């Protein structure tokens, strides 16, 4: 009851209490508390998978919570859907922009609430554009509301989104990684806009992976880890290193057996790979029998390195050498014929044929070797599949089981089997254990170690620091399309990697 | 700077390419045939275009929502036959006269469009499937109703809709003009129109913005059914009889008109004025080829090729923007 008499500057606008949420197999949020005051910029940080996005999705009505209460302006509310959240004054500026490119600025701002003229079905365009101009002017943004969105830059589109949020009289704006697609200058103007919104009494929840940004703009910071609240404090009371520690804070267990030793011979060299903002000059060597960990935050360009080596995206600049010879890799087929295998991040979208049986999923990239005059010899396919089912201990009732019905860990082994059937020299694994249970994880790590012993060179991308530290012989850290740090297995610690990955240190 | 200007130039070219193509066609045929560039022939082009253009208006509205209506041609033929029956006493055994027959037929067309729309909106059928099925149903109903034979002996005012003219301007062209103006206002001035574009841009975002997506989509298919009925009446009037076995290529031509006019197959961009220009391209092509004495069978092949070219352009330009 004492809270009711708080002074305005310290007025609590939003309180989320004891929020829990679980997805099949994962407890995404465990009893999380979150308090937002009026007119503050509140940073929300944590590793990938810490639960930031889930918490915000609950706040904005995208996901229902399992338990907990949300108290908005002193009253408990039940947020039903995104529309309802908007009407309550909670708006989101998404990571991927959500304005309609085929409409004008004003149409976007007022969509769904167009002012009507003398006939109720006719839009009063003058009023619409005047109203949207007012919203833009409140942000000090100089954009003609009649401009089509398609003619605006990403930063300008973001401004339009913010104007739209304000038009709903939002007093809470959630910004999910708003700076990821902006230039330095644009980030500056976004920040000054955020400050002016703060002066108008609007509260902003700012999610960012970049700790420099967090420290330059927020008033308070809340840290989540593994779905639980670690701490929440004024930013002036903490240092970068402390926040990093709170974010990672795990102890390394005995989960990662490591008994392979890299050899000297360099199998793959990439030199100065460049492609737009994603890759700004990436160079490294990968040796026979080595497991090279590629760490960094989502969006730092790790996946683009993999895709570039695999020929999935054309390069603007740079060269790739395999066993010392310069090669041109123009397509995944060429990469495969050079002995490169790639296990993509999103298994379901990019790697697996869910409606096909296990055997076909394993055999599909090597069909040529399994067929005679273009006709697949199913006996050979069966032998191949059975061989890998035994070797990788794939748990399945039989080899004609549809992949859809297998567990995540088993699916991952199926893709691994597919690439192994081609006997690759170089294997690129993008988040090889994401979303699979601990037991299957350990098995995959054991397989990787086994392969390294056989001389396969492995490049592993992973967002899980304990995995990177436990499995890799050597670790590269990426930040904004560049490699900013390199550590040996002995040198590497979670804190050092995290500091590099968030742009907090120049270890280059 | 120079690069920017090149990009702007290319953008301008893309935006106005439909007009350029039409002008190019007009020039080509004027050179190749002395009979092409005469007032009577140009009016003839407009007349020949009016049916496809009418269908294409509704098709544009549907395509703007990222849908497609494959039933327009056959719905038009069905509506023409039913109207002919009601106006002559064939089939139902009651002769209502032209105006009531027209009104009932226009309602029928809207209802058929509405049924497709309901299947799509509430049954979650892909537009392609729902309207393909509706095409078969409409064709079947036409054949059942007419027994596969033409219905002739239409009253004079019925024939006027397709063949009459006011002050030298063919009546179908006047009808088309009115329909274009109404459709233009609908898309450019009303909330319904804005919401059509929003849905085509991104259905989920439109929904979250509070647009009643289902109602708007349903409306689009109703409009398509209505314009199909109008087109069917014009065609029947022009032929002075209901012909159950014509109109096989009307679907393709209506979609081609939209795509030529820059309506994206993926929804969200396009407008009716450009669709009409697209329809004029198809009409001019047919007329010019007739004048040059190209037989009608190869003409169909050429139309198919033009369609492929238009769609390829659409896909290429969409990819470039993405």
HADDOCK unambig.tbl for C-alpha pairs under 7 A between the chains (distance, minus, plus):
assign (segid A and resid 82 and name CA) (segid B and resid 208 and name CA) 6.68 0.50 0.50
assign (segid A and resid 83 and name CA) (segid B and resid 208 and name CA) 5.85 0.50 0.50
assign (segid A and resid 83 and name CA) (segid B and resid 210 and name CA) 6.94 0.50 0.50
assign (segid A and resid 98 and name CA) (segid B and resid 205 and name CA) 6.97 0.50 0.50
assign (segid A and resid 100 and name CA) (segid B and resid 198 and name CA) 6.75 0.50 0.50
assign (segid A and resid 100 and name CA) (segid B and resid 201 and name CA) 5.65 0.50 0.50
assign (segid A and resid 100 and name CA) (segid B and resid 202 and name CA) 6.65 0.50 0.50
assign (segid A and resid 101 and name CA) (segid B and resid 201 and name CA) 6.89 0.50 0.50
assign (segid A and resid 102 and name CA) (segid B and resid 201 and name CA) 6.06 0.50 0.50
assign (segid A and resid 102 and name CA) (segid B and resid 268 and name CA) 6.10 0.50 0.50
assign (segid A and resid 102 and name CA) (segid B and resid 269 and name CA) 6.40 0.50 0.50
assign (segid A and resid 111 and name CA) (segid B and resid 209 and name CA) 6.20 0.50 0.50
assign (segid A and resid 112 and name CA) (segid B and resid 209 and name CA) 5.41 0.50 0.50
assign (segid A and resid 112 and name CA) (segid B and resid 210 and name CA) 4.97 0.50 0.50
assign (segid A and resid 112 and name CA) (segid B and resid 211 and name CA) 5.21 0.50 0.50
assign (segid A and resid 114 and name CA) (segid B and resid 191 and name CA) 6.99 0.50 0.50
assign (segid A and resid 121 and name CA) (segid B and resid 190 and name CA) 5.66 0.50 0.50
assign (segid A and resid 121 and name CA) (segid B and resid 191 and name CA) 6.01 0.50 0.50
assign (segid A and resid 122 and name CA) (segid B and resid 189 and name CA) 5.97 0.50 0.50
assign (segid A and resid 122 and name CA) (segid B and resid 190 and name CA) 4.33 0.50 0.50
assign (segid A and resid 122 and name CA) (segid B and resid 191 and name CA) 6.11 0.50 0.50
assign (segid A and resid 123 and name CA) (segid B and resid 189 and name CA) 5.98 0.50 0.50
assign (segid A and resid 123 and name CA) (segid B and resid 190 and name CA) 5.18 0.50 0.50
assign (segid A and resid 123 and name CA) (segid B and resid 191 and name CA) 5.53 0.50 0.50
